[in-house]
Structure formats: structure tokens, C-alpha cells
Amino acid sequence: MAHSVTGAAVDMPPDLPAGALTSVDVYISSQCNRRCTYCFLPADFFTSGKRMSVESFFDIVQWSKRQGVKEVTLLGGEPSLHPSFAAMVRMASSQQMDVRVVTNGARSFRRQLADGTVPAADLARVAVSLDTLDPAVQDEFRGPGAWRDAMETIDLLSEHSVVFDINVTAVRPVLSGLDALIEFADDKGCRRVNIHWPSTIGIGTTLDPGAVPNRDEWQELTRRVAGRTERRPDFYVEIERGYLADDEQLAGCALADFSNLQILPDGRAYRCGLLVDQEEMASLAMTGGQLRLTSAAQGEERLRTDWLSSCDSCPVMQAEGRRACIYDKVSSQRPR
């Protein structure tokens, strides 16, 4: 379905809980040096050649500030491949926004950090994609050289005293090595290990089903994370809850809570990351410095208004059993 931006401008839906939106995720470029087998974005996103203009990014930063949002996240594709990546980082930081970057460790990112084009002081934190300490497994799912890129980037971030997280996509082959990866992250001074469910949307629809953990495996992993007590007070592990137990209710939903906003290079905006591979599900768009409702009775807005009043689990993943919102996380314990 072709996308068009129409409709009235809205700063926020009137039923938005105050302070619910704490971070805005901005996909500044569709260009990527990887084709990760579990990416939640569709293949045609990466061939589209779409880039967000600096002006549009500035408008998003200004809109975010008006909403009291303190953090903006730059993603792609690989965000550092955008020709104005450094300018965007500097501009957002100059507006007193915390700037977070999600990178696969591309050489372009390391080069700009190493030579000061992207000042370390302008980066509040960086999330690096590293699934395992096994180079062969990492490269199998993310492409040749992916493990080396991630490891060299972690070393560089440590050298420049940049706070960093490690993002893990927990396909089945990495499960047995997670304890070693967490210990490595702790030793390196990582702030958080963030464990994601492997996406089965977008490119992830072609992922071998055998690589996806089953319900029992995921719940056991969740229990392991919840039962951990870390050595450092400034380090923790976080994992998507994934499934709801029989006596658990849906604790939250990004569609209902408006706790999340993801904006693509062309301005399409989504509240739920599970729907960004479907253009017709975008019922919001950021244009002219305003968030506009473009599809009042379709897409995400239809899910929000028609389904959520009666559902007791994620309305997008109902076919997979009682699922939690992907933003519902379980964390390890900090030392007392």
C-alpha cells in the first residue's frame, strides 16, 4: 500500500499517560552493511535508498523536547552510514538530548569516533550488536566480519570511555554461550546486556524455525536472568519476558501506553516495533515538525482502539500463545 501523509496534526493523543514516552527511535537511513538473518525490517527497506534529511531529524528532536522526551536513538540500517550522521549526533546533543546509537560496529562508526568527527562526549550510550563470543556463529547469522566489527567497536568505546550496551539476539545456537558472554560484558565495563527474541517478521520471516527458541527454552532463560545478582551496581542483564504464565496478565502494551515511538526515514511512525515491516500498519507520520494521525480507523490505530479493550496478551502475536509486549522486560538484580 502506498503511503501518504494526510490528516490533522496532533502533538499527542489526548489519552496518553503523562511521561509515558521517554525515548524516540529514529531510523535515519535504510543503508546497511549487514543483512542479519533475523532482522525485523523487510528486505525492500534496505534496497529503498531512503535517508532522513537533517532538517527532518531536527524537527523530530524539537518535537521530542516539547513532549519532555530526554533521549533520542539513532538507528538504521547502520546509522553511521548516513552522510550526516555526525552532524545529527552533534545537533541532538547540542539540544540537551541524550543521544543513543545502535550500531553493528561498522567501520564507519569506528572511524568517526576514533578521529573525533563524532565526539565521544556527545554519545550518552551506544548499543553494539553482539550475540556470542563464537565468531563463526555471529558471522553465520550477521555476515562475514560481524564478530570482529563488534569486538573492535567495544574495545574502542571502552578506550573513549563511552557508556555501552550489548544487544543480543538470542537464536538457539547462542543460548549455551550466554553466561560466558554476560561475564565478558561485565569484565569489559558494559552497562547492560539486552537480550532480544529473534525476530520472525521482516527478513526474519525466512529464519530457520529451528533457530528460534521454544516457549520452554525462553521461559527458562528468563528465569535465569531474573535469578542473577550482578557483581557491579552499574551493570545488569535485561530480557524480553516473551510469554505470559497462565496467571499473568498483560502488564503493558506499546500501542495502548504510547511508551514507544519509532520513526522511519520517510516519516512513517509506529508505536509497536512488531509492525514496522508493514507499511499499511503505520497510522502516524512525522511531518513538518508535527506528529500526524494519517489513518484514524486503520493500521495501528485500529488495533489500539478495537482490539486492546478485550485482549489479555499481545494482540499482534496471539497466534503464538499468550505473549507479553516486547517492551515488557525482566532484569537481573543489582548487588545490595
N, C-alpha and C positions, 0 to 999 in steps of 0.2 A: 504494500500500500504506500503510495507516495505521501510524503509528509508535507504539511503546510501549517504555517503559524497563523492562527486566527484567534478570535475571542478576546474577551476583556482582560486587561492586566489586573493581576492580584498580587499583593505583597505576600500574603499567607492566607490559606483557608481560615475562615472565622473560628473553626473548632480546633485549631492547632493548640496543643498544650504549650504553655509558655516555657521557653527554653528547651524545647524538645530537640530542635535541630542544633547540633553542636559542631558539625563539620560538613563541609560541602566538597564532594569529589568531582573533579573536573578532568575529563578526558580531553587533553589538549591536542592530541594527534592520533591518527589511525596507523601511522607508520610504526613498524616493529621489526626488530632484528631476530625475533623468535616466532615460532608457530607452535606454542605449547599445546600438547595433545588434549589438555583438559581446559583450555581457555573458554570462558563463558561468553565471549564475544564471537559473532559469526565471521566466517571467512571473508565475506564481502565487505565487512568493516575494514579489514586490513588492505584490501585492494581499492578502496574508495578514494584514497589520497586526501582525505579530509583533515584539515588543520583548523584549529580555532585561532582567530585573529587576536592580537594583543589587545585591541580595543574591546572585543567581546569578553576577554578574560578580565580586563579591568572592570567592566560593568558587573561581572559576577562578584568580584571582590567587594565592590561598593555595595551591591545588593546584600551580600552576606553580612557586611558590617552593620547595615541597617537592621538586620534581624538579630543582631547580637551574637552572631557566629564568630568564634575566635580562631578557627582553623580552616585552612583550605588545603586540599590534597591534589597534587598533580599526578595524573596517570596517563596511560596511552592504551594501546600500543606501548611503546617505550617513550616516556615524556621527554627524555633528554635528546631525542632525535628531532624535536621541534626546533627550527632555526632560531626561535625567540625564547627558548626555554630559560636561559639565564636571565633575560630581561623580565620574564614573568615571575621568576623566583624573587628577583630583587624588588620588583614593583610590589608584590604582595607583602613582602617583609617590611617594606617602607610604609605600608599602610597598617602596621602593627598587627598583622595577621601571623599566626603560627603557620609556617609552610612545611607541609609534609610531602615527601616524594616517594612514590612506589616505583621501583626500578628492578630490572632483571640483572643489573650490574653491567650494562652495556659500556663499551669503551668510551662512547661519547660522554657518558656521565662521569666516568673516572677522569677523563681528560679535563673537563670543565671544572671539576672540583680540585684537581691537582694544580692547575695553573691559575686558580683564583677567579676564573670567569664566573663561576658560581661560588660566592663567598661562603665558607663553612658557617659563619655566624648567621647567615640568612636561612639556614636549614634548621627548623625546630627538631625534626627527626626524619629519618629515611628508612623505608621498609625494603629489604632485599629479599628476592625470591630464592630460597634455598631449601630444598626438600629433604636432603640426605647428605651424609658425608661420603657416600659412594659415588664417585664421578660417573661411572657407567650408567647408574640408574638415573641420576639427574639429567644426563645428556640424552638418555633414551626418551624421556618424556618432554624435554625442553629444547633439544637440539645440540649438536656438537659445540663444545666450548662453554656451555651454560654453567657447568660447575666451576670452571676456572674463573669465569667472569664474576660469579657471585662471591667466591672466596677472595679474589683480589679486591673487590669493592669493599667487603667487610674489613679487610686489612687497612684500606685507605681511609675509611670512615673512622676507624679506631685511631689512626695516625693523626687525623684532623680533629679529633675529639667531638665528632658528630654523633648525637644520640641515634641509635639504630635499632630496628626490629628485624626479625627474621620471619618471613611469611612462608609457611609450609603448606603445600597441597598434599594431603595425606592419602595418596593412592596406596593400594595394598602393599606393593613392594617396598615402601619406605617405613612401614609400621614397626618392623623389628629393629630398626635403627634409630627410632625417635629418641630413646633415652640418651644415646650417645650424642645425638645432635643437640639435645637440650643442654647436656653437660658442656659441649663445645661452646654453645651460645653463652652460657653463664661465664665460662672462663674468658671469653672474648669481651665481656662487658656489655653484652646485648641488654636492651631494656625489656623486650618482650618477644617470646616465640608465639606466633599467631597461627594456629592450625586450622586450615580450611577443609571443608568437604570437597572432594573432586567434582568439578562442575560437569554436569551432563546436559548442559544447554550450549548453544553456540557451537564452536568447534568441538566441544566436549561431547556432543551427541555421537561422535564417531569413536569415542574412547571405548576400548575393550571392556565389556561389563565385568570381566574377571579382575580388572584392576581397581574396581570400586569396592571399598569395604562394605560388608553387610551390616545389618542393624546390630547384631550381637557384637561384632568387632568394634563398631563405632561407640556403642554404649560402654564397652569395657575400656576403650581408650579415654572416654570422657570421665569415667570413674577414676582412672589412673591419674589424670590431670588434676581432678578435684582433690585427690588424696595427697598430692605433693605438698611439701613445705620447703620453700626455697632457702638457699643459704644467704642470698643477698636481699636486702629490703627493697632494692631498686630493680629487681628482676622478677618476672612472673611468666607463666605459660597460660595461654588462653585458647579455648577450642569452642567451635560451634556446638551447641547442645545436640543438634541434629534431630533426635527423636524425642517424643514425649512419652513418659511412662503412663501406664493406664490411669493413675490417679493424678496426673499433672494436667494443668490447663495451659493454654497458650498464654505465655507471660507477656507477650507484646508482639506487635506486627508493624513493620515499617510503613505499610500502606495506611494503617489506621493512626499510628502515632506521629507520622511525618518526622521520624527520627533520622532519616537518611535522605540525601538528595544527590543524584548522580547526573551530571550534565555532559552530554556528548559534544563532539566538535561542532556539529551543526546546530546546537542549541536545544535539541530534544532533552527533556528532563524526566527522570524516573525516580520514584520513591523506593522501588524494590529492585535489587540487583539481579533477581532471578528472571526479570522480564526485559532486560536491556538487549536481548538478542531478537526481540520482536518489535519492529518499528511501529506497528499499529497499536502497541500497548502504551505508547507514550501519550499521556493526556496533558502533559505540561511542556512548556518550552520557555527557555530564557531568551528574550529578545528585547533590544532597546533598554537594557538595564532593568527589566521587569520580568517577573515570573508570570507567564500567561497560561490560563486554562484553555486548552485547544480542543478537548474532546470531553464535554461535560457528561456524556452518558456512555462513553466507550472506554476501552483500554483499562488502565489502572484505576481511573475514576469509577468505572462501573464495578470493578472488584471491591473497591473501598466502600461504596455506598450500598451495593446489593448483596454481597456475599458475607461480609465480615460480621454482620449482626447475628448470624446464626452459626458460624463455624467455630470449632474448638481446636483447630490446628491450622497450619499454614494453608491458605486457600489455593496456592499455586502448586503445592506438592501433595495434594490429597490422595493421589493415586499411589503414593509411596508409603502409606500408613500415616499415623499421627505424627506429623513433623512440626518441629519448632521453627520459629522465624530464624533466618540465617544470621540475624544480628543478636540473637539470644546466645550469650556466651557463658561458659563455665571457666573459672580461673583457679590456678593453684594458689596456695596460701603463702603470704609473706611471713618471714620469721618474726617472732614476737620479741 
